[in-house]
Amino acid sequence: MNIPPSDQSPPPEQTSIAEPAAPAKRSWLPHDYWPWVFAAFLCLVLAGVSMPCFGCIQSMGSQTKALAQAKGVGLALKLFAGDNNGNYPRQGIPMEMKDGPTSANQAFAVLFPTYIQAETIFGNKLSAYQTGKGPDNVIDNPYVWEPVETLRPGENVYGYVMGLKDDSRPDAPLVVEGTDGTGHYNRSEHTRGGLWKGEKAVVIHLDNSGVLENLAGRDDRRYIPRAEDRSKNLLDLRNWGQDVHLLDPAVAGP
């Protein structure tokens, strides 16, 4: 059966017209710059971490040096006692010291030049006891005991416990960090007794053992604790015998 052709032709194929794509967002920095930005950020982070660590390393180095110097002073005192029947510097020891020392500087001055040759072992620029340029290594005539140039005020930062003998208790303190004048320390690092911010203090015992002791007590009354009872001050010298006194470093005038 013949079907007559339809009058309607098929609809033309529709062509879809794509919408124009939105322009890509551009970064405020070229792509090649981002690795440099990341590297700079990483450097800043590392610098922030390393600065406190560097400060800690510097502080530890200064403390180690201070301890080594104090042990050198302690050794010189031991040698002095060996030549003076077990006695350490005090009134009449040596014989020329008729009035006795009134400061650690005067007591230590008798060690020159036989037991110590240079003043630098007594210095520490971080201590409030050191003034000016510190030890200048100018010493007096060894045959004149009255010290004028040897360890002048401001050239020594260590205290001295006077009155001990070689047969005293070996754990007795002999050389210590300079205190605030009362046998105590504090947290004000720019004042006497405030070295190491009241956290530690150098102690050399009679047996020449030395330690950077962790301090105890209130902020304004820090003290070196005794090994057997940390509630007691090692520099409460009533425990170490009669006529035992703490001599702090001489203070330079204004």
C-alpha positions in Angstrom: 0.0 0.0 0.0 1.5 3.3 -1.0 1.5 5.9 1.8 1.5 9.4 0.5 4.3 11.6 1.6 3.6 13.8 4.6 3.5 17.5 4.1 5.5 18.0 7.4 9.2 17.8 7.2 11.2 16.6 10.3 12.3 19.5 12.6 15.8 20.7 12.1 18.3 19.5 14.7 18.9 22.1 17.4 22.4 23.1 18.1 23.2 23.9 21.8 25.2 27.0 22.3 27.6 26.7 25.4 27.6 29.6 27.8 30.9 31.3 28.1 33.0 29.9 31.1 33.5 32.2 34.0 37.0 33.6 34.1 39.3 31.8 36.6 40.1 33.5 39.8 43.7 34.7 39.8 45.9 34.5 42.9 47.3 37.7 44.3 50.7 36.1 43.9 52.1 34.4 40.9 52.2 30.6 41.2 56.0 30.5 41.3 56.1 32.7 44.4 54.3 30.4 46.8 57.2 28.1 47.6 59.2 31.3 48.6 56.3 32.5 50.8 56.1 29.1 52.5 59.9 29.0 53.0 59.8 32.5 54.6 57.0 31.5 56.9 58.9 28.4 58.0 62.0 30.5 58.8 59.9 32.8 61.0 58.5 29.8 62.9 61.9 28.2 63.4 63.4 31.6 64.5 60.6 31.9 67.1 61.4 28.5 68.5 65.2 28.8 68.4 65.5 32.2 70.1 64.4 30.9 73.5 66.6 27.8 73.1 69.6 30.0 72.2 69.0 32.0 75.4 68.9 28.8 77.4 72.1 27.6 75.9 73.8 30.9 76.7 72.6 30.9 80.3 73.8 27.3 80.8 77.2 28.2 79.3 77.5 31.1 81.7 76.5 29.0 84.7 79.0 26.3 83.8 81.7 28.8 83.5 80.8 30.4 86.9 80.9 26.9 88.5 84.3 26.1 87.0 85.7 29.4 88.2 84.4 29.0 91.7 85.9 25.5 91.9 89.2 27.0 91.0 88.9 29.4 93.9 87.9 26.5 96.2 91.0 24.5 95.0 93.3 27.5 95.8 91.8 27.7 99.3 92.4 24.0 99.8 96.1 24.5 98.8 96.3 27.5 101.2 94.9 25.4 104.0 97.4 22.6 103.3 100.2 25.1 103.9 98.6 26.6 107.0 97.9 23.6 109.2 94.4 23.1 107.8 93.3 26.8 108.4 91.6 28.9 105.8 92.1 32.7 105.5 90.9 34.5 108.7 92.3 36.8 111.4 95.9 35.9 111.9 95.9 33.4 109.0 98.2 34.4 107.4 100.1 36.0 110.3 100.1 39.4 108.5 96.3 39.5 108.6 96.1 40.9 112.1 92.6 42.4 111.9 91.0 39.8 109.8 89.2 40.2 106.5 85.9 42.2 106.4 84.9 41.1 102.9 85.4 38.1 100.6 87.7 40.2 98.5 90.2 40.7 101.4 90.1 37.0 102.2 90.7 35.9 98.6 93.5 38.5 98.2 95.9 36.5 100.3 95.8 33.7 97.7 97.8 35.9 95.3 100.2 35.2 93.7 101.1 31.8 95.3 97.8 30.0 94.7 96.1 32.3 92.1 97.8 34.5 89.5 95.0 36.2 87.7 91.9 38.1 89.0 89.7 37.0 86.1 88.7 33.8 87.9 86.7 36.0 90.3 84.6 37.9 87.7 81.2 37.5 86.1 79.8 40.3 84.1 76.2 39.1 84.7 76.6 39.7 88.5 75.5 42.9 90.1 78.6 42.7 92.3 80.9 43.2 89.3 81.2 46.9 88.2 83.0 48.7 85.5 85.2 46.4 83.4 85.5 43.9 86.3 88.8 42.2 87.2 91.8 44.1 85.7 94.5 41.6 86.8 96.4 44.3 88.6 97.7 43.0 91.9 99.7 44.3 94.8 103.3 43.5 95.9 103.0 40.0 97.3 104.9 41.0 100.4 102.4 43.6 101.4 99.2 42.0 102.7 97.0 45.1 102.8 95.2 44.8 99.5 94.9 48.0 97.5 94.8 46.8 93.9 94.2 43.1 94.3 90.5 42.3 94.1 89.2 45.8 94.6 85.5 46.3 95.2 83.7 45.3 92.0 86.3 42.7 90.9 84.9 39.7 92.8 81.4 38.1 92.7 81.9 35.2 95.1 81.2 35.0 98.8 83.5 33.3 101.4 82.5 31.3 104.5 85.2 32.2 107.0 86.1 30.2 110.1 86.1 26.6 108.7 89.0 24.2 109.0 90.0 21.2 107.0 88.5 18.9 109.7 85.1 20.7 109.5 82.3 18.8 107.9 83.1 18.2 104.2 79.6 19.3 103.1 80.1 22.8 104.7 79.9 25.6 102.2 83.2 27.4 101.5 82.6 29.5 98.4 79.2 30.6 97.3 77.5 33.0 94.9 77.4 36.5 96.3 74.2 36.9 98.3 72.0 39.9 99.0 73.9 40.6 102.2 71.8 38.4 104.5 72.7 34.9 103.2 69.7 34.9 100.8 69.0 35.4 97.1 66.2 37.0 95.1 64.7 37.1 91.6 65.8 40.6 90.6 68.6 39.7 88.3 70.1 43.3 88.3 70.5 43.4 92.1 73.0 41.8 94.4 71.9 38.2 95.1 69.7 38.1 92.0 72.1 36.3 89.6 70.4 33.5 87.6 67.0 35.2 88.5 67.0 33.4 91.9 66.7 30.0 90.3 70.2 28.7 91.1 73.4 29.5 93.0 77.0 28.3 92.8 78.1 26.4 95.9 81.6 24.9 96.5 81.8 22.7 99.6 84.7 22.1 101.9 85.6 18.9 100.0 85.8 21.0 96.8 82.7 19.4 95.3 80.7 22.0 93.4 77.2 22.3 92.2 74.7 24.8 90.7 72.1 24.3 93.5 68.4 24.9 92.8 67.2 27.5 95.3 64.1 27.3 97.5 62.0 29.8 99.4 60.0 33.0 98.6 60.9 35.2 95.7 62.6 37.8 98.0 64.1 35.2 100.4 65.5 32.5 98.2 68.1 30.3 99.8 70.4 27.3 99.2 68.7 24.3 100.8 70.5 21.8 102.9 70.8 18.3 101.4 69.2 16.6 104.4 66.4 19.1 104.9 65.5 21.5 102.1 63.5 23.7 104.4 66.7 24.9 106.0 69.2 27.4 104.6 72.7 26.0 104.0 74.0 29.5 104.8 72.5 29.5 108.3 76.1 29.2 109.6 75.1 28.4 113.2 75.1 24.8 112.0 78.8 24.8 111.0 80.5 25.8 114.2 81.5 28.8 116.3 83.0 31.9 114.7 81.9 30.8 111.2 80.8 33.9 109.2 79.7 34.6 105.7 81.7 37.3 103.9 80.0 38.7 100.8 81.9 40.4 98.0 83.0 44.0 98.6 80.6 46.5 97.1 82.0 49.2 94.9 81.1 52.8 95.7 78.6 54.9 93.6 
